[in-house]
Amino acid sequence: MVAALIAGTAAVLYAEGFRYAANLSAHWFQKFPYWFLVFTPFCFLVGFWIVHFFSSEASGSGIPQVMAANEMDHGADTPKIHALLSLKTALVKVISSLFCILGGGAIGREGPTIQIAASIFHFVGKRFQRFWPQKLNHHALIVSGGAAGISAAFNTPLGGIVYAIEELASEHFNHFRMTVILAVIVAGLVAQAISGPYLYLGFPFLRGVTIAIIPSALLVGAVAGLGGAFFGKVLFALARWRRGISGFWRLSFITLGLGFAFAVLSLVLTRTTMGPGTALMEELLFRKGAVADFAEVGARFLGPLVSYLSGAAGGIFAPSLAAGAAIGSKLAFLVGSEHANLLVLLGMIGFLTGVTRAPLTAFVLVLEMTDRHSAIFPMMLSALTAYGLARLVDSRSFYEHMKELYLK
């Protein structure tokens, strides 16, 4: 409960700082767009340097680090677990990701929040372990911290619990389910006490959902799921390529080049290339007649790839949702569907499933973000369709591949 209280507070403060930096970046881009040809590479470079010099374990999303720490055994691997989940790593994560988003990077805060929360649980748990050595094993702390992080980041308590079961601890959940549920409740209540009982995306209007939506749900789930799987596969190949490069200055020049390339993408394709993609999701769901064009679909695919490869901290949860939203919107337009908003939600679920291979987590998160229970069955159908086709591309998710790299 102490750890969840701290983690919930930290998640909200981080979210506010992240939102402020993203809004400030968007405001500056509107006034001085060509300035970002210099500013974005600078921010990407600072974000990479902070990670490189202070904690290399803070790079990227944070979810593979939590998964790797959970795979390790307490004892011989304790120093490695501490490196992945120290308060220093969490602080570096926050500062690096804030620089990256200030430069307009297409990154999310949700994956980093999971690593930050797990680090807090690890730190607090170590202090209390002398009193409850059996109850507070490091697996329970890590899984509970990850669940609390996703609960506070999205304001989705059920999503936190499902994520803990599906992604972090499917085999061992029964051993510490009460710890996980308590962590999710406390962190979620703290987040709501500070931010209010908000929905991550609000209440989008949905027309009456009938069985006639099934073909569209299958189509969107298939396309978005394949898109997410392909995105994850490409991202892992590029991440592995970067990890194979030695030399600080060589990596720094690559980061500068990626920052410049990202600024060019934002100027040439669309302004929605920048940021986590929340603004695009809200526009597609709440502005009447809004439709994603092919430039936005491409931008939401390429932008997160370039941003992630910068070496700075930053997640891909929100960017994946935004990419799926763009795909769902474009498909709704192409097939002339009257259920454009619903297809946007199904695209979000499908793409996130393709990236994470966690269909239950994807559909529960989107369900809780929007409170659209009338569409629960199409959501499930799209998630399962996306999961089945994504496994044809690669049997393992991007997070699982990255976890193996950390374990090695």
C-alpha positions as CSV (number, residue, x, y, z in Angstrom):
1,M,0.0,0.0,0.0
2,V,2.9,2.4,0.8
3,A,4.5,1.6,-2.6
4,A,1.2,2.0,-4.5
5,L,0.6,5.3,-2.8
6,I,4.0,6.6,-3.9
7,A,3.7,5.0,-7.4
8,G,0.2,6.5,-8.0
9,T,1.4,10.0,-7.0
10,A,4.6,9.6,-9.1
11,A,2.5,8.4,-12.1
12,V,0.2,11.5,-12.0
13,L,3.1,13.9,-11.6
14,Y,4.9,12.3,-14.5
15,A,1.8,12.4,-16.6
16,E,1.3,16.1,-15.9
17,G,5.0,16.9,-16.8
18,F,4.7,14.7,-19.9
19,R,1.5,16.4,-21.0
20,Y,2.9,19.9,-20.4
21,A,6.1,19.1,-22.4
22,A,4.0,17.6,-25.3
23,N,1.7,20.7,-25.4
24,L,4.6,23.1,-25.2
25,S,6.3,21.2,-28.1
26,A,3.1,21.4,-30.2
27,H,2.7,25.1,-29.5
28,W,6.3,25.8,-30.5
29,F,5.9,23.7,-33.6
30,Q,3.0,25.8,-34.8
31,K,4.9,29.0,-34.3
32,F,8.4,28.0,-35.4
33,P,8.1,24.7,-37.4
34,Y,11.5,24.9,-39.2
35,W,13.2,25.6,-35.9
36,F,12.6,21.9,-35.1
37,L,15.1,20.9,-37.7
38,V,17.6,21.8,-35.0
39,F,15.6,21.6,-31.8
40,T,14.4,18.0,-32.3
41,P,17.9,16.6,-33.0
42,F,19.1,18.5,-29.9
43,C,16.4,17.1,-27.6
44,F,16.9,13.5,-28.9
45,L,20.6,13.8,-28.4
46,V,20.2,15.1,-24.8
47,G,17.7,12.3,-24.1
48,F,20.2,9.7,-25.4
49,W,23.1,11.2,-23.5
50,I,21.2,11.2,-20.2
51,V,20.5,7.5,-20.6
52,H,24.0,6.7,-21.8
53,F,25.8,8.4,-19.0
54,F,23.6,7.7,-16.1
55,S,21.5,4.5,-16.7
56,S,21.5,2.5,-19.9
57,E,18.7,0.4,-18.4
58,A,16.4,3.4,-18.7
59,S,16.3,3.5,-22.5
60,G,13.2,2.7,-24.6
61,S,9.9,1.6,-23.3
62,G,10.5,0.1,-19.9
63,I,8.2,-2.9,-20.2
64,P,10.9,-5.3,-21.5
65,Q,13.1,-4.3,-18.5
66,V,10.3,-5.1,-16.1
67,M,9.7,-8.5,-17.8
68,A,13.4,-9.3,-17.7
69,A,13.7,-8.4,-14.0
70,N,10.7,-10.6,-13.3
71,E,12.4,-13.5,-15.0
72,M,15.5,-13.3,-12.9
73,D,16.0,-15.1,-9.6
74,H,16.5,-13.2,-6.3
75,G,20.0,-13.8,-5.0
76,A,22.7,-14.1,-7.7
77,D,20.7,-11.8,-10.0
78,T,19.9,-9.2,-7.3
79,P,22.4,-6.6,-8.6
80,K,21.0,-7.0,-12.2
81,I,17.4,-6.6,-10.9
82,H,18.4,-3.5,-9.0
83,A,20.0,-2.0,-12.1
84,L,16.8,-2.5,-14.1
85,L,14.6,-1.3,-11.3
86,S,16.5,1.3,-9.3
87,L,15.2,4.8,-8.3
88,K,18.1,6.2,-10.3
89,T,16.9,4.3,-13.4
90,A,13.4,5.6,-12.8
91,L,14.6,9.2,-12.5
92,V,16.7,8.9,-15.6
93,K,13.6,7.5,-17.4
94,V,11.6,10.5,-16.5
95,I,14.1,13.2,-17.5
96,S,15.2,11.5,-20.7
97,S,11.6,10.9,-21.9
98,L,10.6,14.5,-21.1
99,F,13.5,15.8,-23.3
100,C,12.4,13.4,-26.1
101,I,8.7,14.5,-26.0
102,L,9.7,18.2,-25.7
103,G,11.5,17.7,-29.1
104,G,8.2,16.3,-30.5
105,G,9.2,12.6,-30.3
106,A,6.4,10.1,-31.1
107,I,6.6,8.4,-27.7
108,G,4.3,7.4,-24.9
109,R,4.5,7.7,-21.1
110,E,2.7,4.4,-20.3
111,G,5.6,2.0,-20.7
112,P,8.0,4.2,-18.8
113,T,5.3,4.6,-16.0
114,I,5.3,0.8,-15.6
115,Q,9.1,0.7,-15.1
116,I,8.9,3.7,-12.8
117,A,6.2,2.1,-10.6
118,A,7.9,-1.3,-10.6
119,S,11.1,0.5,-9.5
120,I,9.2,2.2,-6.6
121,F,7.7,-1.2,-5.5
122,H,11.2,-2.8,-5.7
123,F,12.7,0.0,-3.5
124,V,9.9,0.1,-0.9
125,G,9.6,-3.7,-0.8
126,K,13.3,-4.1,0.0
127,R,12.8,-1.8,3.0
128,F,9.8,-3.8,4.3
129,Q,11.1,-7.3,3.4
130,R,12.6,-7.8,6.9
131,F,9.1,-7.8,8.3
132,W,7.4,-10.0,5.7
133,P,10.1,-12.0,3.9
134,Q,7.6,-14.6,2.6
135,K,4.9,-12.2,1.4
136,L,7.2,-9.7,-0.3
137,N,9.2,-11.8,-2.7
138,H,10.6,-9.8,-5.6
139,H,8.2,-11.3,-8.2
140,A,5.2,-10.1,-6.3
141,L,6.7,-6.6,-6.0
142,I,7.6,-6.4,-9.7
143,V,4.3,-7.6,-11.0
144,S,2.3,-5.5,-8.6
145,G,4.4,-2.5,-9.5
146,G,3.8,-3.0,-13.2
147,A,0.1,-3.5,-12.7
148,A,-0.1,-0.4,-10.5
149,G,1.8,1.6,-13.1
150,I,-0.6,0.8,-16.0
151,S,-3.6,1.3,-13.7
152,A,-2.4,4.8,-12.8
153,A,-1.1,5.7,-16.3
154,F,-4.4,4.9,-18.1
155,N,-6.9,5.1,-15.2
156,T,-7.8,1.5,-16.0
157,P,-7.7,-0.7,-12.9
158,L,-9.1,-3.8,-14.6
159,G,-6.5,-3.3,-17.4
160,G,-3.8,-3.3,-14.8
161,I,-4.9,-6.6,-13.3
162,V,-5.4,-8.2,-16.8
163,Y,-2.0,-6.9,-17.8
164,A,-0.4,-8.5,-14.8
165,I,-2.0,-11.8,-15.6
166,E,-1.5,-11.8,-19.3
167,E,1.9,-10.2,-19.8
168,L,3.9,-10.4,-16.6
169,A,2.9,-13.4,-14.5
170,S,0.4,-15.8,-16.1
171,E,1.9,-18.8,-14.4
172,H,2.3,-17.4,-10.9
173,F,-0.6,-15.0,-10.5
174,N,-2.5,-17.0,-7.9
175,H,0.5,-16.8,-5.5
176,F,0.1,-13.0,-5.1
177,R,-3.2,-12.0,-6.7
178,M,-4.3,-10.0,-3.6
179,T,-1.1,-8.1,-3.6
180,V,-1.6,-7.1,-7.2
181,I,-5.3,-6.2,-6.7
182,L,-4.4,-4.1,-3.7
183,A,-1.6,-2.3,-5.5
184,V,-3.9,-1.5,-8.5
185,I,-6.7,-0.2,-6.2
186,V,-4.4,2.1,-4.1
187,A,-2.5,3.4,-7.1
188,G,-5.7,4.0,-9.0
189,L,-7.4,5.7,-6.1
190,V,-4.4,8.1,-5.6
191,A,-4.4,8.9,-9.3
192,Q,-8.1,9.6,-9.3
193,A,-7.9,11.7,-6.1
194,I,-5.4,14.0,-7.8
195,S,-6.6,14.0,-11.3
196,G,-10.3,13.2,-10.8
197,P,-12.3,10.2,-12.2
198,Y,-11.4,10.9,-15.8
199,L,-11.5,8.7,-18.9
200,Y,-8.3,8.5,-20.9
201,L,-10.2,9.2,-24.1
202,G,-13.7,10.3,-23.0
203,F,-17.1,9.0,-24.3
204,P,-17.0,8.7,-28.1
205,F,-20.4,8.4,-29.7
206,L,-21.2,4.9,-31.1
207,R,-24.2,4.1,-33.3
208,G,-26.3,1.0,-32.3
209,V,-23.9,-2.0,-32.5
210,T,-25.5,-5.0,-34.2
211,I,-24.3,-8.3,-35.6
212,A,-23.8,-6.5,-38.9
213,I,-20.6,-5.0,-37.6
214,I,-18.8,-8.4,-37.5
215,P,-17.3,-8.3,-41.0
216,S,-15.9,-4.8,-40.3
217,A,-14.6,-5.9,-36.9
218,L,-12.8,-8.9,-38.5
219,L,-11.3,-6.6,-41.3
220,V,-10.0,-4.0,-38.9
221,G,-8.7,-6.6,-36.5
222,A,-6.8,-8.3,-39.3
223,V,-5.3,-5.2,-40.9
224,A,-4.4,-3.5,-37.6
225,G,-3.1,-6.7,-36.1
226,L,-0.8,-7.4,-39.0
227,G,0.2,-3.7,-39.0
228,G,1.1,-3.9,-35.3
229,A,3.0,-7.2,-35.7
230,F,5.0,-5.8,-38.6
231,F,5.7,-2.6,-36.6
232,G,7.0,-4.7,-33.7
233,K,9.2,-6.9,-36.0
234,V,10.7,-3.9,-37.7
235,L,11.3,-2.1,-34.4
236,F,13.0,-5.0,-32.9
237,A,15.3,-5.5,-35.9
238,L,16.3,-1.8,-35.8
239,A,16.7,-1.8,-32.0
240,R,19.0,-4.9,-32.3
241,W,20.9,-3.2,-35.1
242,R,21.5,-0.1,-32.9
243,R,22.6,-2.2,-29.9
244,G,25.2,-3.8,-32.1
245,I,26.8,-0.4,-32.8
246,S,29.8,0.6,-30.6
247,G,31.2,4.0,-30.0
248,F,29.6,6.8,-28.1
249,W,30.2,9.5,-30.8
250,R,28.9,7.2,-33.6
251,L,25.7,6.6,-31.6
252,S,25.4,10.3,-30.9
253,F,25.7,11.2,-34.6
254,I,23.0,8.5,-35.4
255,T,20.7,10.1,-32.8
256,L,21.3,13.5,-34.3
257,G,20.4,12.1,-37.8
258,L,17.3,10.4,-36.4
259,G,16.2,13.7,-34.8
260,F,16.7,15.6,-38.0
261,A,14.8,12.8,-40.0
262,F,11.9,13.0,-37.5
263,A,11.7,16.8,-37.8
264,V,11.6,16.4,-41.6
265,L,8.9,13.8,-41.3
266,S,6.8,16.1,-39.2
267,L,7.2,19.0,-41.7
268,V,6.7,16.9,-44.9
269,L,4.0,14.5,-43.8
270,T,1.8,15.9,-41.1
271,R,2.0,17.7,-37.7
272,T,0.3,14.6,-36.1
273,T,3.7,12.8,-36.5
274,M,4.7,14.5,-33.3
275,G,3.8,13.5,-29.7
276,P,2.2,10.4,-28.3
277,G,-0.8,10.6,-30.7
278,T,-3.4,11.4,-28.1
279,A,-4.5,14.5,-30.0
280,L,-5.0,12.4,-33.2
281,M,-7.1,9.9,-31.3
282,E,-9.3,12.6,-29.8
283,E,-9.7,14.3,-33.2
284,L,-10.8,11.1,-34.9
285,L,-13.2,10.2,-32.1
286,F,-14.7,13.6,-31.3
287,R,-14.4,15.9,-34.4
288,K,-17.3,15.1,-36.7
289,G,-16.2,14.0,-40.1
290,A,-12.5,13.7,-39.2
291,V,-10.8,11.0,-41.2
292,A,-7.1,9.9,-41.1
293,D,-5.4,10.2,-44.4
294,F,-2.6,8.0,-45.7
295,A,0.0,10.5,-44.5
296,E,-1.2,10.2,-40.9
297,V,-1.2,6.4,-41.1
298,G,2.3,6.5,-42.4
299,A,3.4,9.1,-39.9
300,R,2.1,7.2,-36.9
301,F,4.0,4.1,-38.1
302,L,7.3,5.8,-38.9
303,G,7.4,8.4,-36.2
304,P,7.6,6.0,-33.2
305,L,10.2,3.9,-35.0
306,V,12.5,6.9,-35.4
307,S,11.8,8.2,-31.9
308,Y,12.5,4.8,-30.2
309,L,15.7,4.4,-32.1
310,S,17.1,7.7,-30.8
311,G,18.2,5.8,-27.6
312,A,16.2,8.1,-25.3
313,A,13.5,6.8,-23.0
314,G,10.0,6.6,-24.3
315,G,7.2,4.1,-24.7
316,I,5.2,2.7,-27.6
317,F,1.8,2.0,-25.9
318,A,0.2,5.4,-26.8
319,P,1.8,5.6,-30.2
320,S,0.5,2.1,-31.0
321,L,-3.0,3.1,-30.0
322,A,-2.7,6.2,-32.3
323,A,-1.4,4.1,-35.2
324,G,-4.4,1.7,-34.8
325,A,-6.8,4.6,-34.6
326,A,-5.5,6.0,-37.9
327,I,-5.8,2.6,-39.5
328,G,-9.3,2.1,-38.2
329,S,-10.4,5.6,-39.4
330,K,-9.0,5.1,-42.9
331,L,-10.6,1.6,-43.2
332,A,-14.0,3.1,-42.1
333,F,-13.7,5.7,-44.8
334,L,-12.6,3.2,-47.5
335,V,-15.5,0.7,-46.8
336,G,-18.0,3.5,-46.2
337,S,-18.9,2.4,-42.7
338,E,-21.4,4.3,-40.6
339,H,-19.5,3.1,-37.5
340,A,-16.3,5.2,-38.0
341,N,-15.8,5.8,-34.2
342,L,-16.2,2.1,-33.4
343,L,-13.7,1.1,-36.2
344,V,-11.2,3.6,-34.7
345,L,-11.5,1.9,-31.3
346,L,-11.2,-1.6,-33.0
347,G,-8.1,-0.4,-34.9
348,M,-6.5,0.7,-31.6
349,I,-7.2,-2.7,-30.0
350,G,-5.9,-4.5,-33.1
351,F,-2.7,-2.6,-33.5
352,L,-1.8,-2.8,-29.7
353,T,-2.6,-6.5,-29.8
354,G,-0.2,-7.0,-32.8
355,V,2.6,-5.2,-30.9
356,T,2.1,-6.8,-27.5
357,R,0.4,-10.1,-28.2
358,A,-1.8,-9.3,-25.3
359,P,-5.4,-9.3,-26.7
360,L,-7.2,-9.2,-23.3
361,T,-5.1,-6.3,-22.1
362,A,-5.7,-4.4,-25.3
363,F,-9.4,-4.7,-25.4
364,V,-9.9,-4.1,-21.6
365,L,-7.7,-1.0,-21.8
366,V,-9.7,0.5,-24.7
367,L,-13.0,-0.5,-23.0
368,E,-12.0,1.2,-19.8
369,M,-10.6,4.3,-21.6
370,T,-13.9,4.9,-23.3
371,D,-16.6,3.1,-21.2
372,R,-18.3,1.8,-24.4
373,H,-19.5,-1.5,-23.1
374,S,-22.1,-1.8,-25.9
375,A,-19.2,-2.7,-28.2
376,I,-17.6,-5.3,-26.0
377,F,-18.1,-8.2,-28.4
378,P,-16.7,-6.5,-31.5
379,M,-13.8,-5.4,-29.4
380,M,-13.1,-9.0,-28.3
381,L,-13.5,-10.2,-31.9
382,S,-11.0,-7.7,-33.2
383,A,-8.5,-8.5,-30.5
384,L,-8.6,-12.2,-31.1
385,T,-8.4,-11.7,-34.9
386,A,-5.4,-9.4,-34.5
387,Y,-3.7,-11.9,-32.1
388,G,-4.1,-14.9,-34.5
389,L,-2.8,-13.1,-37.5
390,A,0.0,-11.4,-35.6
391,R,1.3,-14.7,-34.5
392,L,1.7,-15.7,-38.2
393,V,4.1,-12.8,-38.6
394,D,6.1,-13.6,-35.4
395,S,5.1,-16.0,-32.6
396,R,6.7,-13.6,-30.1
397,S,6.0,-9.9,-29.3
398,F,8.5,-7.0,-29.5
399,Y,8.5,-6.9,-25.7
400,E,9.4,-10.6,-25.5
401,H,12.2,-10.2,-27.9
402,M,13.6,-7.2,-26.1
403,K,13.3,-9.0,-22.8
404,E,15.5,-11.8,-24.1
405,L,18.1,-9.2,-25.0
406,Y,18.1,-7.9,-21.5
407,L,18.4,-11.4,-20.0
408,K,21.3,-12.2,-22.2
